[in-house]
């Protein structure tokens, strides 16, 4: 799927070019319980511009209703329908692989079991219930017992479905283990890989999100190159990386082709900047430093060109580039 501009002579910003934003949450809209700086104002501007927002999260722990309420607490106008979780995409993948009404072992937060039940499946918490499948999603309380039950069920032949394989997750205290780390423990114990991964960077969650909001020209927006940006690449849609979450300057410079963003901005204010400013490629043959990150975009292009040609990466003043990002993020 490719983005086509609206019927205007020259799109002024990404909000003019796209009809829907597929927004990651952790590290993009909020970190822990607090909103990312400028995110609320930027998303309000998107709504005023008539751009649909879908909140697309690999975090399967919380039900969409709880996530929507969290976002509304910031002042955003968000309905439960606007939130699409990897647990919902995972439940859809389970339905495609087991008989209707099957018992499924739910590992993770309450959002996992609720997603299964919404699909007519029976969520259980013990391998003794002979589940036909195991759906594993992130949950802050997941411990050894749940992982052991998952291993017992998978060892007995249950289909293993992972909501996502994120190895880490940002919290207000720092970076913590994610669902991929939990799934890895079960894989290590059983030798069985997931039959499918529903969340980003794989397509099920992205496709469900596009269908949910009826997007024709979607833009993937995220902080992680290995999930959000790669999801855009796999799904054939443009992507915007913001630098408010997990991945930063060094990750960008080292990104392989399938993890390179179409656009780059310090934060969600980039949605309202001219497209020629935030595009990583120089669209006008003479980039101006409208947001203070032109040097970073040039450095990324140079590093990628060298990597693609099998040459050593050119020297880059990473500290100066990181300082430039910090300055832009600090602007009120």
N, C-alpha and C positions, 0 to 999 in steps of 0.2 A: 504494500500500500504506500503510495507516495502522496506528499502534501501538494495541493494545488492552491494557489492564492485566490482569495476572494476577488470579485470583479472590481478591483481598484487598479489605478495606474501603477502604483508602486507601494507594496505593503510597508507601512511605517514601522511595524513591530511584529513580534511573534503573535500577539493577540489579533493582529489583522490577518496573519497567514493561516492560523489554525482555528478550527471550530470546537476543539475539545482538548483539555489538558489532562493527561493521565499522570497524576501526581503521586510520587512516593511520599510517605509520611515521616518516618524516623529520619532525622537529619535534614529534612527539606521543609516541612511545615512545623514540626515540633521536635524537641529533644526532651525526652522524659515528659514532664508535666507542663513545660513552658513552651510557648511558641518561639520559633526561630525569628530573630529580628527581621522586621519588614515583610514577613510572610503574609500576615493578615491583610495589610494594606494592599499588597500586590494581588492577592486573590480577590479582594473586593473590587479592584480595578478590572480584573478579568471578568467578573460577573457583570459589571456595568457595561463592559464591551460586548456582552452577549455570548461569551465563550463558556461552554459547559466545563465543569470541573468534576473529575472522577478521582477519588482518593484510593489509590491502588497500593495495597500494602502486603508485603510478605509476612508480616506479623500476624500469626493465626490465633494469638492468645485471646483477643477480645472480640466479642460479637460486634457486627456493624453498628448496632444501636448504641453501644457504649462508645465506640470510636466517634460516631456522629455527635454524641452529646459532648464528648471531649472537645471536638472542633467548635461546636456551638458556644462552648464556654469562653472561647477566644473572641466571639462576636461574629463568627462566620455563619452564613446561611447554608446549612448542610442537612440533608435528609438521610435517613438510613440507606435509602436506595443509592445514594451517591458514593457509598463506601463499598469497595470490592476487596475481599480478603483472599489470601491464598488458601484458607480453610474452605471457602466456598468453591474455589476452582478445584481444590483437591477432592471435595465431596463429589463434584461432577465427574471427575476422573474415576473415582471409586465406583459410582453408579454404572459406568461404562464397562466395568470389569467383573462385577459380581451380580448374582440374581437379585431381583427386586426384594426389598425388605430384609436384606441380609443383616446379620450382626457384624459390627465393625468395631474394633478396638480403637478408642479415641485416646491419643496421647497428646497432651498439651493443655492450653488454657480452655476455658468454657466455650470459646468460639469454635473449637474443633467439633465437639459433640453437637452443638447447635446446628452447625453446617450440615452434618450428617443427617440429623433428624429432619431438617428442612427438605432433604432429598428423599425422605421416606425410608431411611436406613435406621437400624437400631444401634445406638451407641452403647458399648459395654466397656468395662474397665479391667477385665480379667481374661487371660488366655484360656481359663477354664470354661468360658462361655463359647468356645469353639468359633471365634470370629472368622469370617471369610476374608477379611482384609484388616490391615492396620493403617490408620491415617495418623501420621506424625506431624505435629505443628509445635511451634514455640509456646512455652508456658513458663513463667518465672518460678513455678513451684515444682516443675518436673524433676524427679530424682531417680535414684537407683531402682526403686520398686516399679515405677512406670516403664523404665527402659527394660527392666527384666521381663515384665509382662509382654512387651512388644517383641523381645527376642524369643520368648517361648512361643508366641503365636506365629511369628514368621518361621521359626524352626519347624512348626507343625504344618506349614504349607500356606499360611495366610499371605495374601498379596500385600506387599509393602508399598504404600504411596506416601511420598513426602510433600508437604505443602511448599517447602523451599529448602535450599541447601546453603543458606547464609551461615557462614562459620562464626560471624560475630554480629552484634547488635549494639547500636549506640544507646547509652542511658545517661541520665543526668549525673551519674557518678563516673562515667567513662565507658570504655568498650567492654562488653560482656559476651560470653559464649552464645551463639545463636542456634537455630534449629539444625543447621548442618552439622554442628558438633554433636548434637544429640543423636541424629540419624547415623552419624559416623560410628557411634558406640554400638548401635544395634548391628550395623553392617560388619563391624569388626568381630562381634560376637557370633554372628550367624553365617557370614560369608555371602549374604544375599543383598544385592543392590536393589534400590527402589525400582519398581516397575515403571514409574513415571514420577517426575517432579512437576508439580502444578504451578509453582510460583516463578517469579522472575529469576533468571533470565529466559526461562522457557515460555512457550507461547500460550498455554491454557489460560493463565491469569490475564494476560494482555488481551487475548481475543474475547474473553468474557467481559472485560471492561469496555472494550469497543462496542460490543453488542449491547451492553447495558445502557450506554448513553447515546447510542446511535451515531457515533462519531464517523465523519467522512474524511476529515483532515486532522487526525490526532497528533499530539506532540507528547512524547514521553519525557517526563521531568524527574530527575533524581540526583542523588549524591554519589551513588556507587557505580563504578564502571562495570563491575563484574555481575551486577544484577540489573539495575535500571537501564544503563546505557546499552549493555549487551542485549537486553530484552527488546529495545528499539531496533537494534540491528537485526536480530533474529526475526522480528515481526515486520520488517521493512518499513518502519516509520522513523521520522527524524527524532532526535533527542537533544535535550538541554541538560548539561551537567551544572549543578550549583555546588559551591565550595563551602557549604555550611555543615557538612556531615563527615562521613568516613574518609572519602578519598580526596586528596589534595593535589598540589603541584607535582610532586614526585611521581605519583600514580599516573597523572595525566601524561607526563612526558614519556613514561614507559609503556603506555597503553598499546596493545596489539590492535590490528585493524578492526576486529569485531567489537572492540570496547572503546572506540573513539567517538566522542560526541559530535553532533552536527553543530551545536551551539554551546557556548560556555559563558557563564555569568557568576559573579560572586555569590548572589542570592537571587531570590525570586523577583527582585526589582528588574532583573534582566528581561523579563517578559515584556516590559513596556519600552525597552530601549530599541533603537532602530535595528532592524535585522542585520544590516551591514556591520553594525558594531559588535553584536554577540556571535555572529558566525565565526567559526574557527578558521575556515577558508576565507581568504581575502576576496570579498565579492566585488570590490571597486578598484582593485589594482593600486591602492594607496591608502592603507588603513590609517584612520585617525585614532587617537587614544581617548575616545569619548568617555570610557569608564575606568581607565587606569589599568586595564588588563591586556592592552594590545601586545605588549612585550611577551606576555605569557602565551598568547595565541600564536605569535610568531615562533616562539621557542618550541611549542608543541608541534607545529607544522614541520620545523626543521628536524626535530628528533624523529618524527614519524617517517619523514622522507629518507633519513639515513638508515633507520631500521629496515625499511622496505627494500632498500638497495643493498643491504648487508654491510653497511659502513658503520664505523663507530659513531656514537651519538656526538654531536657538536657540544663543545663546552657551554654550559648554561649556568648563570649565577642564580642557583636555586634559592639561596637565602634572600636575594633581592626580589625574586619573583614572589616568594612567600610573603615578604613584607608588603609588596604591592597589594596582594589579596587582603591582607590584614587591614590595610588602609581603607580599601573599598568597603569591606565589611563594617568598618567602624563609622562610616559616614552616616549621618542622621538623615 
